[in-house]
Amino acid sequence: MKLHGFIVILGSVIIAMSFITALFFAHKTKPAYYRYIFFFIILGLLLSVNTISSNNYTWRYGLKFRIFIEQLLVFLQYIMFGQFFSNLRKNSVFLKKVKWIFLLSIPILFVLIIAVHLENIEVRPSLVPNLVQLIFCFFYLKDVLNNKPTVVLVQSSAFWLVMGIFFSSCISFPVISLMPFISKNETIANLRFQIFSIQNMSLIIMYLFIIKSYVCLKHPQYS
């Protein structure tokens, strides 16, 4: 439990650092898709506030309302990532697939959010965004490999953004998939917290990658 609380605080600090970094580069010329990354970071800050408030029981409202706020923020973050991938490589042969998969996933995610809120089922709606984001990352990497390289990937801001999303989704997808199979019995309650900690650690690394992508804007490569 203490480890879980520490990781939440650490994650909040890293997200705040990514927000400060985004503000620092606010007036620098950069690809249009960075507007979606900026809003994603803001939503991440709101998620941190919601999580910390929930952990310290400072909310006036019940658990269901706090969970609904969390799921709504995750939903909005997914929208930002969908827009990011749609704008990342506008000339990609996979652009139509990205848009169709994204549009088809929205109603599925919305139904899951409502189902969790009304029926209190164990399947977490964020399972859908993580799976779809993995597919989008695959499209990006395949597109890069299929074309003649024009940039140094490790110096590409887009590459670090995609790698951050890929790493986070690779960890989060199997972790979230396990949750319905773990008992809520108090004797193993700590296990659930440890599993959530693994997911939160992957999110921390993603935000570090986002910071790295902003730093790469000092030597911009728009690919």
Buried (B, 14 or more C-beta within 10 A) or exposed (E): EEEBBEBBBEBBEBBBBBBEBBEEBEEEEBBEBBBBBBBBBBBBBBBBEBBBEBEEEEEEEEEEEBBBBBBBBBBBBBBBBBBBBBBBBEEBEBBEEBEEBBEEBBEEBBEBBEEBBEEEEEBBBBBBBBBBBBBBBEBBBEBBEEEEEEBEBEBBBBBBBBBBBBBBBBBBBEBBBEBEEEEEEEEEEEEBBEBBBBBBBBBBBBBBBBBBBBBBBEEBBBB
